[in-house]
Amino acid sequence: MQDARMTMKQMTLAAAADASAGFERFRKPTRRDAFLAQMQTIVPWGRLVALIEPHYPKPGNGRPPIGLERMLRIHLLQHWFNLADAACEEALYDSAALRAFVGIDLGREPVPDATTILKFRHLLERHQLGQAIFAEVGRILQERGLRLSAGTIVDATIIAAPSSTKNAEQQRDPEMRQTRKGKQWYFGMKVHVGADSKTGLVHSAVVTSANVHDKHALPDLLHGAEKRVYGDRGYQGCRDIIKAAAPQARDFTNRRVRKPDGQDEAERLRNRTKSRTRARVEHPFHVLKRLWGFVKVRYRGLAKNANRVFTALAMVNLYMAARRVPALVRP
């Protein structure tokens, strides 16, 4: 027993101060605490670490690198709480809950600085590991029982980019474009997704500039075994594209109801029936943009923002699977 106690790490005063919050009489667990506890359970840390490890720096003669899982946890916190690199560093110093999730004891070590966080993000971007994480999470969910249904819902959403030219280059991001939706003009990029019609989980995604029409990404959003393809009226007239990508699929995209002689009530009712299924594709966008705040791009260029999109969608799938189909994501 004596030897066992000697090998245990002592808790520093800083960690003890954080742990003492559990003994505060009137402390109430926050939604952040509950969310982090949930993500701690459902994120497949071992598989994701193994995916990144071949590209991560190895210990050498210089300063040893920070633990890979710790950096991955910090990176995911940036997605969940919409934090820039410097803001993430400050949030970790400020929040005991975030430090506990990452595993940082301020009595022994500082929080990784903003430059270290930035370099880890650049590593993921350089090796396109965001897309690899998205694919790996899809494989994990399939291994745990998720089966793609016979239907796919396609949709796209615009992520805004700064349109101001008041910067060092005196120009907007050259990889972003503007587009008109309704009577409103938008500048930025577009995220196209293909979601399972039964669960709403995203199985494919494409990132383009905002001026690319939804139909151009359609072939890359279908897995090929669909029986039905749902979409809004922007996909009307894409029957040939659907047939080429999914030969057995029927076109269940919505149709325009305004005719020269008035409104087609029968078509309107059919659209309403289709939309009961099609609406499920809005749920991933709700988590991505409303809960996690991804309504504006943070970086210049499509590649950097695409890496963020794929990683975020992987986490969205885990989050939604845990809430809707708990059996798919077990502790």
C-alpha positions as CSV (number, residue, x, y, z in Angstrom):
1,M,0.0,0.0,0.0
2,Q,2.9,2.3,0.8
3,D,4.5,1.8,-2.6
4,A,1.1,2.3,-4.3
5,R,0.6,5.6,-2.6
6,M,4.1,6.8,-3.4
7,T,3.6,6.2,-7.2
8,M,0.4,8.3,-7.2
9,K,0.7,11.8,-8.4
10,Q,-0.1,14.4,-5.8
11,M,-2.8,16.9,-6.5
12,T,-1.5,20.4,-6.8
13,L,-3.2,23.4,-5.1
14,A,-4.4,24.5,-8.5
15,A,-6.1,21.2,-9.2
16,A,-7.4,21.0,-5.7
17,A,-9.0,24.4,-6.1
18,D,-10.7,23.1,-9.3
19,A,-11.8,19.9,-7.6
20,S,-13.1,21.7,-4.6
21,A,-15.9,23.0,-6.8
22,G,-17.5,19.6,-6.3
23,F,-17.9,20.3,-2.6
24,E,-19.5,23.6,-3.0
25,R,-22.9,23.4,-1.4
26,F,-24.9,25.4,-4.0
27,R,-23.0,24.6,-7.1
28,K,-25.2,23.6,-10.0
29,P,-24.0,21.6,-13.0
30,T,-24.2,23.7,-16.1
31,R,-25.2,22.8,-19.6
32,R,-21.5,23.1,-20.5
33,D,-20.6,20.4,-17.9
34,A,-23.3,18.1,-19.2
35,F,-22.3,18.6,-22.8
36,L,-18.6,18.0,-22.1
37,A,-19.5,14.9,-20.1
38,Q,-21.5,13.6,-23.0
39,M,-18.8,14.3,-25.6
40,Q,-16.2,12.7,-23.3
41,T,-18.2,9.5,-23.6
42,I,-19.2,9.4,-27.2
43,V,-16.1,10.7,-29.0
44,P,-13.9,7.7,-30.1
45,W,-10.7,9.2,-28.8
46,G,-8.5,6.1,-29.5
47,R,-9.5,5.8,-33.1
48,L,-9.1,9.5,-33.9
49,V,-5.7,9.6,-32.2
50,A,-4.5,6.6,-34.2
51,L,-5.7,8.4,-37.3
52,I,-3.6,11.5,-36.6
53,E,-0.6,9.9,-35.0
54,P,1.4,9.0,-38.1
55,H,1.5,12.7,-39.0
56,Y,2.2,14.1,-35.5
57,P,5.7,15.1,-34.4
58,K,7.7,12.5,-32.6
59,P,9.8,13.2,-29.5
60,G,13.4,14.1,-30.4
61,N,16.2,16.3,-29.2
62,G,14.1,19.4,-28.9
63,R,11.2,20.2,-26.7
64,P,8.9,17.2,-26.5
65,P,5.5,17.7,-28.2
66,I,2.4,18.0,-26.2
67,G,0.3,14.9,-26.0
68,L,-1.7,14.2,-29.1
69,E,-5.0,13.5,-27.4
70,R,-4.7,16.7,-25.4
71,M,-4.2,18.7,-28.6
72,L,-7.2,16.9,-30.3
73,R,-9.4,17.8,-27.3
74,I,-8.4,21.4,-27.5
75,H,-9.1,21.4,-31.3
76,L,-12.6,20.0,-30.8
77,L,-13.3,22.6,-28.1
78,Q,-12.7,25.2,-30.7
79,H,-15.4,23.7,-32.9
80,W,-18.0,23.2,-30.1
81,F,-17.6,26.7,-28.6
82,N,-16.6,28.6,-31.8
83,L,-13.2,29.7,-30.4
84,A,-10.3,31.2,-32.2
85,D,-6.8,30.1,-31.3
86,A,-6.1,32.9,-28.9
87,A,-9.6,32.8,-27.5
88,C,-9.3,29.1,-26.9
89,E,-6.1,29.6,-24.8
90,E,-7.8,32.3,-22.7
91,A,-10.9,30.1,-22.3
92,L,-8.8,27.3,-20.9
93,Y,-7.2,29.5,-18.4
94,D,-10.6,30.9,-17.4
95,S,-12.7,27.7,-17.2
96,A,-12.0,24.9,-14.8
97,A,-14.6,22.7,-16.8
98,L,-12.6,23.1,-20.0
99,R,-9.3,22.4,-18.2
100,A,-10.7,19.3,-16.6
101,F,-12.0,18.1,-20.1
102,V,-8.5,18.6,-21.6
103,G,-6.7,17.3,-18.6
104,I,-4.6,20.4,-17.7
105,D,-3.4,21.0,-14.1
106,L,-2.2,24.6,-13.8
107,G,-0.1,23.6,-10.8
108,R,2.1,21.5,-13.1
109,E,1.9,23.0,-16.6
110,P,0.6,26.0,-18.5
111,V,-2.1,25.9,-21.1
112,P,-0.7,25.4,-24.7
113,D,-0.4,28.8,-26.2
114,A,-2.2,30.1,-29.3
115,T,0.7,29.4,-31.6
116,T,0.8,25.7,-30.5
117,I,-2.9,25.4,-31.1
118,L,-2.5,27.1,-34.5
119,K,0.3,24.7,-35.6
120,F,-1.9,21.7,-34.7
121,R,-4.7,23.0,-36.8
122,H,-2.3,23.6,-39.7
123,L,-1.1,20.0,-39.3
124,L,-4.6,18.7,-39.8
125,E,-5.2,21.1,-42.7
126,R,-1.9,20.1,-44.4
127,H,-2.7,16.4,-44.4
128,Q,-6.5,16.8,-45.0
129,L,-7.2,15.1,-41.7
130,G,-10.6,16.8,-41.2
131,Q,-12.0,14.8,-44.1
132,A,-10.3,11.7,-42.7
133,I,-11.9,12.3,-39.3
134,F,-15.3,12.6,-41.0
135,A,-14.9,9.4,-42.9
136,E,-13.6,7.5,-39.8
137,V,-16.6,8.6,-37.7
138,G,-18.8,7.4,-40.5
139,R,-17.1,4.0,-40.4
140,I,-17.4,3.8,-36.6
141,L,-21.1,4.5,-36.7
142,Q,-21.6,1.8,-39.3
143,E,-19.6,-0.7,-37.3
144,R,-21.9,0.1,-34.3
145,G,-25.1,-0.7,-36.3
146,L,-25.8,2.3,-38.5
147,R,-27.1,1.3,-41.9
148,L,-27.7,3.8,-44.6
149,S,-31.4,3.8,-45.5
150,A,-32.7,3.8,-49.1
151,G,-33.1,7.6,-49.1
152,T,-30.8,10.6,-49.2
153,I,-31.7,14.2,-48.5
154,V,-29.6,16.8,-50.3
155,D,-29.3,20.4,-49.3
156,A,-26.8,23.3,-49.0
157,T,-26.2,26.1,-46.6
158,I,-24.2,29.3,-47.0
159,I,-21.4,30.2,-44.6
160,A,-20.7,33.9,-44.7
161,A,-17.3,35.4,-45.2
162,P,-16.1,39.0,-44.5
163,S,-16.9,41.2,-47.5
164,S,-14.9,44.2,-46.4
165,T,-11.7,45.2,-48.3
166,K,-10.3,47.0,-45.2
167,N,-7.4,44.7,-44.7
168,A,-3.7,44.4,-45.6
169,E,-4.4,43.1,-49.1
170,Q,-7.3,45.5,-49.7
171,Q,-9.3,42.8,-51.2
172,R,-11.8,40.1,-50.3
173,D,-10.9,36.5,-50.0
174,P,-10.4,35.5,-53.7
175,E,-11.7,31.9,-53.1
176,M,-15.1,33.2,-51.8
177,R,-17.9,34.3,-54.0
178,Q,-21.2,36.1,-53.8
179,T,-24.6,34.7,-54.6
180,R,-28.2,35.8,-54.5
181,K,-30.8,34.0,-52.4
182,G,-34.3,35.4,-52.7
183,K,-33.7,39.1,-52.7
184,Q,-30.6,39.0,-50.5
185,W,-27.0,38.9,-51.6
186,Y,-24.5,36.7,-49.7
187,F,-20.7,36.5,-49.8
188,G,-18.9,33.4,-48.7
189,M,-18.8,29.6,-49.2
190,K,-21.4,26.9,-49.5
191,V,-21.6,23.6,-47.6
192,H,-23.4,20.9,-49.6
193,V,-24.5,17.7,-47.7
194,G,-26.1,14.4,-48.3
195,A,-28.0,13.2,-45.2
196,D,-29.7,9.9,-44.5
197,S,-33.4,10.2,-44.8
198,K,-34.1,8.1,-41.8
199,T,-31.6,9.4,-39.2
200,G,-30.6,12.7,-40.6
201,L,-26.9,11.9,-40.2
202,V,-24.6,13.4,-42.8
203,H,-22.9,10.7,-45.0
204,S,-21.3,13.0,-47.6
205,A,-20.3,16.7,-47.9
206,V,-18.8,19.0,-50.4
207,V,-17.5,22.6,-49.8
208,T,-17.6,25.1,-52.6
209,S,-17.7,28.9,-53.1
210,A,-21.2,30.3,-52.6
211,N,-21.9,30.9,-56.3
212,V,-21.7,27.2,-57.2
213,H,-25.3,26.0,-57.9
214,D,-26.6,23.2,-55.7
215,K,-27.0,20.8,-58.6
216,H,-23.3,20.7,-59.4
217,A,-22.4,19.0,-56.1
218,L,-25.3,16.6,-56.3
219,P,-23.4,13.6,-57.8
220,D,-20.9,13.7,-54.9
221,L,-23.7,13.7,-52.3
222,L,-25.2,10.3,-53.3
223,H,-23.9,7.0,-52.2
224,G,-25.4,5.2,-55.3
225,A,-27.7,2.8,-53.6
226,E,-30.6,5.2,-53.0
227,K,-34.2,4.4,-53.8
228,R,-35.3,8.0,-53.2
229,V,-33.6,11.4,-53.3
230,Y,-35.2,14.3,-51.5
231,G,-34.4,18.0,-52.0
232,D,-35.8,21.4,-52.1
233,R,-37.0,23.2,-55.3
234,G,-33.4,24.2,-56.1
235,Y,-32.8,20.6,-57.3
236,Q,-35.8,20.5,-59.6
237,G,-34.8,19.3,-63.1
238,C,-31.9,17.2,-61.8
239,R,-33.5,13.8,-62.7
240,D,-30.8,12.9,-65.2
241,I,-28.0,13.8,-62.7
242,I,-29.7,11.6,-60.1
243,K,-30.1,8.7,-62.4
244,A,-26.4,8.9,-63.4
245,A,-25.3,8.8,-59.8
246,A,-28.0,6.5,-58.3
247,P,-29.6,4.4,-61.1
248,Q,-32.4,3.0,-59.0
249,A,-33.3,6.3,-57.3
250,R,-36.6,8.1,-57.8
251,D,-36.6,11.9,-57.8
252,F,-38.5,13.1,-54.8
253,T,-37.3,16.7,-54.9
254,N,-39.9,19.4,-54.4
255,R,-41.6,21.0,-57.4
256,R,-42.6,24.6,-58.1
257,V,-46.3,25.1,-57.5
258,R,-46.9,28.4,-59.2
259,K,-48.3,27.9,-62.7
260,P,-49.4,30.5,-65.3
261,D,-53.0,29.8,-64.4
262,G,-52.5,29.9,-60.7
263,Q,-51.2,27.7,-57.9
264,D,-51.1,23.9,-58.3
265,E,-52.7,22.7,-55.0
266,A,-52.0,19.0,-55.7
267,E,-48.3,19.7,-56.2
268,R,-48.3,21.9,-53.1
269,L,-49.7,19.0,-51.0
270,R,-47.1,16.6,-52.5
271,N,-44.3,19.0,-51.6
272,R,-45.7,19.2,-48.1
273,T,-45.6,15.4,-47.8
274,K,-42.0,15.3,-49.1
275,S,-40.9,18.1,-46.8
276,R,-41.8,16.0,-43.7
277,T,-38.8,13.8,-44.6
278,R,-36.7,16.5,-46.2
279,A,-36.8,18.7,-43.1
280,R,-34.4,16.2,-41.3
281,V,-31.5,17.7,-43.2
282,E,-32.0,21.0,-41.4
283,H,-31.1,19.3,-38.0
284,P,-27.3,19.0,-38.8
285,F,-27.3,22.6,-40.0
286,H,-29.0,23.6,-36.7
287,V,-26.3,22.0,-34.6
288,L,-23.5,23.3,-36.8
289,K,-24.7,26.9,-37.1
290,R,-26.9,27.6,-34.2
291,L,-25.6,25.5,-31.4
292,W,-21.9,25.6,-32.3
293,G,-21.9,29.0,-34.0
294,F,-20.4,28.2,-37.4
295,V,-22.2,30.9,-39.3
296,K,-19.1,32.7,-40.5
297,V,-15.8,31.5,-41.9
298,R,-12.8,32.0,-39.6
299,Y,-10.0,31.5,-42.1
300,R,-9.1,32.6,-45.6
301,G,-9.4,30.1,-48.4
302,L,-11.7,27.1,-48.9
303,A,-9.2,24.5,-47.8
304,K,-8.8,25.7,-44.3
305,N,-12.5,26.2,-43.8
306,A,-13.3,22.9,-45.5
307,N,-11.1,21.1,-42.9
308,R,-13.2,22.8,-40.2
309,V,-16.4,21.8,-41.9
310,F,-15.5,18.1,-42.1
311,T,-14.3,17.9,-38.5
312,A,-17.4,19.7,-37.3
313,L,-19.8,17.5,-39.3
314,A,-18.1,14.4,-37.8
315,M,-18.8,15.7,-34.3
316,V,-22.4,16.7,-35.4
317,N,-23.0,13.1,-36.5
318,L,-21.8,11.8,-33.1
319,Y,-23.8,14.3,-31.2
320,M,-27.0,13.6,-33.2
321,A,-26.5,9.8,-33.1
322,A,-26.2,9.9,-29.3
323,R,-29.4,11.9,-29.0
324,R,-31.5,10.1,-31.6
325,V,-30.2,6.6,-31.8
326,P,-28.4,6.1,-28.4
327,A,-27.6,2.5,-29.2
328,L,-25.2,3.6,-32.0
329,V,-23.0,5.5,-29.5
330,R,-22.2,3.6,-26.3
331,P,-19.8,4.5,-23.6
